[in-house]
Amino acid sequence: MKAWADFVGTLKQIAAIGYKGIEGAGNLGDMPARDLAKILDDLGLKMISGHVSLEAIRNGLDREIDAYAALGARYLGLAWMAAGERRDAAAYRALAGELETIARKCAPAGLTFFHHNHDFEFEQYGGQYGLDILLGASDPALVKSELDVYWAAHAGVDPSAYLRRLSGRAPLVHLKDMSTDAARTFEIVGEGSIDFAPIMAASDETGVDWHVVEQDRCPKGELHSARASFDNLRAKGWF
């Protein structure tokens, strides 16, 4: 059985591991936000943020804002640009304007809007990363970044160096590790090839608010990965 088949039971186990917050991804299910907020509060968990698809934002932004605001989240963001979306310099500049508009709609609900990267945002257009074009064309006071360190490293970019470039603009950081084999797939945090010491140091220097442990696929099991990642980070004094 997948961990998310028992949503509340999974939350209980996440809290028992020692996590203090969670990030929503996609559909939160049919549970009313007020009921979920009560469960989270009882477990001592904060709903830090939600990151959802561009389609969900375009087709139901008010619904996403209402849900995450009711859950007490501080952040809402774009999880990824679907493969069918144009990915070139002009498209990134156009998206920047769209995200600014979205961010202005989020602000009255107390939600700060962000963009979450994958590796393709580090493709270059005229000598600039797509992500640089996107962030450069948007107001830093409105559109923040959730830096995913795995995808930056996967694209050949030093995550700690890029995080320093985002100083003050990356309140959230996705921590995920990369396997040491040729596949360079997802690995439990602290058991792969990514050096997290400089990333955590850069986080301290640049004002990161929350670190989010994420593993897109968990061959060893979702809860095992969550527990082992937490324990590895805590052993270093980072959690």
C-alpha positions in Angstrom: 0.0 0.0 0.0 1.3 3.4 -0.9 1.9 5.7 2.1 -0.6 8.3 0.8 -3.4 5.7 0.8 -3.8 6.5 4.5 -3.4 10.2 4.5 -4.0 10.9 8.1 -2.0 7.9 9.2 0.9 9.0 7.1 0.8 12.5 8.7 0.9 10.8 12.1 4.0 8.9 11.2 5.6 12.0 9.7 5.1 13.9 12.9 6.4 10.9 14.9 9.6 11.0 12.9 10.2 14.5 14.1 9.2 16.7 11.1 7.6 20.0 12.1 6.0 20.9 8.8 4.9 19.6 5.4 4.5 20.9 1.9 1.4 20.1 -0.1 1.7 18.8 -3.6 -1.2 18.6 -6.0 -4.6 17.6 -4.8 -5.1 17.6 -1.0 -8.1 15.4 -1.3 -11.7 15.9 -0.3 -11.1 16.7 3.4 -12.3 20.2 4.2 -9.4 22.5 4.9 -10.6 23.3 8.5 -10.6 19.6 9.3 -7.1 19.1 7.9 -5.9 22.2 9.8 -7.2 20.7 13.0 -5.4 17.4 12.4 -2.2 19.2 11.6 -2.5 21.3 14.7 -3.1 18.3 16.9 0.0 16.6 15.4 2.2 19.7 15.8 2.7 20.0 12.1 2.6 23.2 10.1 1.4 23.4 6.5 4.4 25.3 5.2 3.5 25.6 1.6 1.8 24.1 -1.4 3.2 23.7 -4.9 0.8 22.9 -7.7 0.8 22.6 -11.4 0.5 25.5 -13.8 -2.8 24.0 -15.0 -4.2 23.9 -11.5 -3.2 27.5 -10.9 -4.7 28.7 -14.2 -7.9 26.8 -13.7 -8.4 27.1 -10.0 -6.2 29.7 -8.4 -8.9 31.0 -6.0 -9.5 27.4 -4.8 -5.8 26.9 -4.2 -5.5 30.2 -2.4 -8.5 29.5 -0.2 -7.3 26.0 0.8 -3.7 26.9 1.6 -4.7 30.1 3.4 -7.2 28.1 5.5 -4.4 25.7 6.4 -2.2 28.4 7.6 0.4 28.1 4.9 2.8 31.0 4.2 3.8 30.0 0.7 2.1 28.8 -2.6 4.0 28.1 -5.7 4.3 26.6 -9.2 5.5 23.0 -9.0 6.6 22.7 -12.6 6.0 23.7 -16.2 4.5 20.8 -18.1 6.4 19.3 -21.0 3.9 20.8 -23.4 4.7 24.4 -22.3 7.0 26.4 -24.5 10.5 26.6 -23.0 12.5 29.4 -24.6 13.6 32.9 -23.6 10.4 34.6 -24.7 8.3 32.0 -22.9 10.2 32.5 -19.7 9.7 36.3 -19.9 6.0 35.8 -20.6 5.7 33.4 -17.6 7.4 35.9 -15.4 4.6 38.4 -16.0 2.0 35.7 -15.4 3.6 34.7 -12.1 3.7 38.3 -11.0 -0.1 38.6 -11.6 -0.6 35.3 -9.7 1.6 36.5 -6.8 -0.5 39.7 -6.5 -3.6 37.6 -6.1 -1.9 35.5 -3.4 -0.6 38.4 -1.3 -3.9 39.5 0.3 -4.4 36.0 1.6 -0.9 36.1 3.3 0.6 33.8 0.7 4.0 34.4 -0.8 4.3 33.0 -4.3 7.3 31.0 -5.6 8.6 29.1 -8.5 10.1 25.6 -8.1 12.7 24.5 -10.5 13.7 21.3 -12.3 16.7 20.8 -14.5 15.3 22.2 -17.7 15.2 25.7 -16.3 19.0 25.6 -16.4 19.1 25.3 -20.2 20.8 28.4 -21.6 19.2 30.9 -24.0 21.6 33.6 -25.2 24.0 32.7 -22.4 21.4 32.9 -19.7 19.7 30.1 -17.8 16.0 30.0 -18.3 15.6 30.4 -14.6 17.6 33.5 -14.6 15.5 34.9 -17.4 12.3 34.1 -15.5 13.5 35.5 -12.2 15.2 38.5 -13.8 11.9 39.5 -15.6 9.8 39.2 -12.4 9.7 41.4 -9.3 11.8 39.8 -6.6 9.4 41.2 -4.0 6.6 39.2 -5.6 8.0 36.0 -7.1 10.3 34.0 -5.0 12.3 30.8 -5.7 12.1 27.3 -4.1 15.5 25.9 -5.1 15.6 22.2 -5.7 19.1 21.2 -5.1 18.9 17.8 -6.8 17.7 19.3 -10.1 20.3 22.1 -10.0 23.0 19.5 -9.5 21.5 17.3 -12.2 21.9 20.2 -14.6 25.5 20.6 -13.6 24.9 23.7 -11.4 26.4 24.1 -7.9 23.4 24.3 -5.7 25.1 26.3 -2.9 26.6 28.8 -5.3 23.2 29.3 -7.0 21.5 29.6 -3.7 23.8 32.5 -2.8 22.9 34.2 -6.1 19.3 34.0 -4.9 20.1 35.6 -1.5 16.9 36.8 0.1 14.8 35.4 -2.7 14.7 31.6 -1.8 12.7 31.1 1.3 12.3 27.4 0.6 14.8 24.8 -0.5 14.1 21.3 -1.6 16.6 18.8 -0.1 16.9 15.6 -2.2 20.0 13.5 -2.9 21.4 11.9 -6.1 22.5 8.3 -6.4 26.2 7.7 -6.9 25.7 5.4 -9.9 25.4 6.4 -13.6 21.6 6.7 -13.4 21.9 9.7 -11.1 18.4 9.1 -9.8 16.8 10.0 -6.5 18.4 8.9 -3.2 17.8 9.3 0.5 19.2 12.6 1.7 22.7 12.0 3.1 23.2 8.7 1.2 24.0 10.0 -2.2 26.5 12.2 -4.0 25.3 15.7 -3.1 27.3 17.5 -0.4 24.8 19.2 1.8 27.3 21.0 4.1 27.8 24.0 1.7 24.1 24.0 0.9 23.1 24.4 4.6 25.8 27.0 5.1 24.5 29.0 2.1 21.0 28.6 3.5 22.1 30.2 6.8 23.7 33.1 4.9 20.8 33.8 2.5 17.7 33.7 4.7 16.2 30.3 3.9 13.0 29.9 5.9 12.3 26.1 5.5 14.1 23.1 4.1 11.7 20.5 2.5 12.9 16.9 2.3 11.6 15.5 -1.0 12.2 12.4 -3.0 10.3 12.1 -6.2 10.5 8.3 -6.2 11.3 6.1 -3.2 12.5 2.6 -4.2 13.1 1.9 -0.5 9.6 3.1 0.5 8.2 6.6 1.2 8.2 6.5 5.0 11.6 4.8 5.2 13.0 7.5 3.0 11.4 10.2 5.0 12.7 8.7 8.3 16.3 8.0 7.0 16.6 11.4 5.5 15.5 13.1 8.7 17.8 11.0 10.8 20.8 11.8 8.5 20.1 15.5 8.6 19.6 15.5 12.4 22.9 13.6 12.9 24.6 16.5 11.2 22.8 19.0 13.5 20.8 20.5 10.6 17.3 19.4 11.8 
